[in-house]
Amino acid sequence: MASKICTICGKKSGMSWTLVKLRGKYNPTQKVRKYPNLQWARLASGKRVLACAKCIKRMAKV
């Protein structure tokens, strides 16, 4: 299985909290791991790498 890290910028997963509003106050309930939007992309050299969507957009501009 491929790792969940962008090979171009090094972006990886991060922790986030889901907040539920309860009686007018926010109740931090549980931690959730958020992963970057990784896609298979082909570099100019012809090599296929896992890159995040932001890096793929950046490569298209150049």
N, C-alpha and C positions, 0 to 999 in steps of 0.2 A: 504494500500500500504506500502511496506517495505521501510525503509529509505535508502538513498544512501550513507551509511557509512559502511566501513569494520568493522566487529565486532572484528577482531583480532588485527589489527594495528591501526584502527581509521582513515584510509585515507578517505578523503571526497573530494568534488568537489573544483575546483579552477578556477580562472578567467584567460583568455588568450585573446590575441588580434590577429585578422586576419590582416596580412599585405599585401597590394597590391602595386606592383611596378608601379609607375606612372612617366614617363619621367625621368627615372634613379634614382628616389628617392622612398623610401618606404613610403607609405601613410597609417598610422594606421586608419583603417576604423571603426571597431566595436568590441565590447567585446563579447566573446563567453565563456560560462561556460562549462568546460570539467569535465566529470564524470569519476570515477575510473571504471575499468573493473571488476564489481562484478558478482560472480557466486555463485550458491548454492553449499555448500560443507558439507560433513558429518564429524564431529569430531570423535575422538576415543571413546568418551562417547556415540556416537549415535545421538547426537543432530545436526540438520541441521541449518547452519548459512550462512549469506551472507558474503563471503570473497573475497578480491581482488585476481586477478590471481597471483600476486607476492607471497602472503601468501600461496596459494594453492600449488605453486611450492615448497616453503620452507617446507611445511608440508610433501610433498612427499619425500623429501631428508632424513628426520629424520626417 
